[in-house]
Amino acid sequence: MKIIILGAGQVGSSVAESLVSEANDITVVDSNIERLNALQERLDLRVVPGNAASPSILEIAGAPDADLLIAVTQSDQTNLCACRVAKTLFNIPTRIARLRAADYEAYPQLLDDSNFAVDHSICPEQIVTDYIRKLIEFPEALQVLEFADGMVTMIAVKAFEGGMLVGKPLKTIPLRLPNIDARVAAIFRRDQPIAPTGDTLIESGDEVFILAATTHIRKVMTELRRMDKPIRRVIIAGGGNIGFRLARAIESSVNVKLIERDRQRAEYLASALTRALVLRGDSTDEALLDSESIEETDMFLSLTNDDEDNIMSSSLAKQMGARRTLALINRKSYVDLVQGGRIDIAISPAQTSIGQLLARVRRGDVAAVHSLRRGAAEALEVVAHGDAKHCKVIGRKIEEIDLPDGATIAAIVRNTGQSRTEYKELIPYEVPIFEVIMAHHDTVIRAEDHVIVFCTSKKLVGKVEKLFQVGWGFF
């Protein structure tokens, strides 16, 4: 696939790194020549310096025969203009735009073909905000990922000494949870993946990815680790886009204090938020944290644009008694260094938000993609199409499918063929009923099943996608 990426920032670079390893022809456009040179030194791709919305620059980048345009510059206006040019002058089939302003969500007609011609829009700041909200809801988790419109949840947790399943084989899970079906999709032990079988023993310190119906996931988690007290008091350091969105989203249910250094921004936040307390100051100021009772804080979230400040303030908050700390870190190399010490969770915004972009690029019908373990692994929700003659997975038991080593089918979401009646403004309409099936060796995949696949390495994704592709004879 020939792909043009506009913007070589954190998001654009992460997308390029993910796609270039899958034998795609990638061209990156950015006005910052130094940033382009650094990217080209690391990756096998082509770079074009210049204005991303310029017709002549897009032509040089190969727009006349491109398959996909991904506009992820820092400017919404540039991204929108580039999509319009790509459609009008070059008829690029698929156009994706990063839109940071929330205004466009209220006017979706602006994005249709007669206006800015955006096929899919993403807002990384909102994706990261939603991700952090889930971690506040499940404070014991390292990651919380949803599939099939929220019907299935996968949670990564660190097993602790004395946990009910630690030292016991996975086949005892049904005995511990007799009325709940759950599946351990993967185990990472000392950063190395372990293929889970019924006889696999969970050890203390293992990073365990476990999947269950969303309604059952909290009960399943109690089997792996002690349930922390609910998060009630939160301090957010940084009132930028993510900090503001998060404070606004949780202030009605959680006691929120937000620390912002800039006076003008702090005044705006104080007027825009209804219940959160806005403090003007430096989040690395020990006296400020002490005066705000940091030792009574359930979760300290450092969400500024400065990696070093986030690392320092989170570490300081943990040392002073904060129960749990989270830091937003843009440099991917920093994330692996700091997580698990004084910083409980380190988040890379680009890796967290990249899934929505990858879902649009994957071959076949991929409904969702989640980047795991800072981009090292992936979980995909793939829709099986076709029939047993033209698709290598339909009509076959899972044990009969030629899955590559390191890939695991964890669950299936299936339309039961039944429906229930719901009402919207007194008007009845039918909603299909789906069932969640945890995958076992003899589970048979049917057409239109949503299949959740865990890949311990990104290199396996292409092979999994080929398994689900439909042969030409089907059409």
Secondary structure as UniProt FT lines:
FT   STRAND          2..6
FT   HELIX           10..20
FT   TURN            21..23
FT   STRAND          25..30
FT   HELIX           33..42
FT   STRAND          46..49
FT   TURN            52..53
FT   HELIX           55..60
FT   TURN            61..62
FT   HELIX           63..65
FT   STRAND          68..71
FT   HELIX           76..88
FT   TURN            89..90
FT   STRAND          94..98
FT   HELIX           103..106
FT   HELIX           108..111
FT   TURN            113..116
FT   STRAND          120..122
FT   HELIX           124..137
FT   TURN            139..140
FT   STRAND          143..147
FT   TURN            148..151
FT   STRAND          152..158
FT   TURN            161..162
FT   TURN            164..165
FT   HELIX           170..172
FT   HELIX           173..176
FT   TURN            178..179
FT   STRAND          182..189
FT   TURN            190..191
FT   STRAND          192..194
FT   TURN            198..199
FT   STRAND          201..202
FT   TURN            204..205
FT   STRAND          207..213
FT   HELIX           214..216
FT   HELIX           217..221
FT   TURN            222..224
FT   STRAND          233..237
FT   HELIX           241..250
FT   TURN            251..253
FT   STRAND          255..260
FT   HELIX           263..272
FT   STRAND          277..280
FT   TURN            283..284
FT   HELIX           286..291
FT   TURN            292..293
FT   HELIX           294..296
FT   STRAND          299..302
FT   HELIX           307..319
FT   TURN            320..321
FT   STRAND          324..328
FT   HELIX           332..338
FT   TURN            340..342
FT   STRAND          345..347
FT   HELIX           349..361
FT   STRAND          366..372
FT   TURN            373..376
FT   STRAND          377..383
FT   TURN            388..390
FT   TURN            394..395
FT   HELIX           398..400
FT   TURN            405..406
FT   STRAND          407..424
FT   TURN            425..426
FT   STRAND          427..438
FT   TURN            441..442
FT   TURN            447..448
FT   STRAND          450..455
FT   HELIX           458..460
FT   HELIX           461..468
FT   HELIX           472..474
//
